[in-house]
Amino acid sequence: MSNIVIVIKESKLEVAVLGKLRTLLSSPLTQIKSALVEGKPILEMELFDNKYDEKASLLRGLIDLVRKNDLHAEVYELPSGQSFETSSVRKQSLIQLDVLENILNSADDEAQRDGVD
């Protein structure tokens, strides 16, 4: 299992980008702004559970938003049960957006091979 964490390394974002983040994350704008200013995760979640499809869609939306707006984002794949704040392997768990996208694509391919849609 993987705990995926995304930190946007921008303290200020355009209003339109903030609005898109709020919509994607279904989080209050104040919470998103606070995370940005404090350098904390805008998203931290266990990826592989019974809501995988919903989570994969959210992650793909965030990947798209980061790329289209040329945002500096850090993505971590932490071991299950570890959090961004407490992880002892956070630096070693840093991955690229492409790697996250490959994880999602591989999981989708595996589900199709297993006959799960």
Secondary structure, 3 states (H helix, E strand, C coil): CEEEEEEECCCCCCHHHHHHHHHHHCCCHHHHHHHHHHCCCCEEEECCCCCHHHHHHHHHHHHHHHHHCCCCEEEEEEECCCCCCCCCCCHHHEECHHHHHHHHHHHHHHHHHCCCC
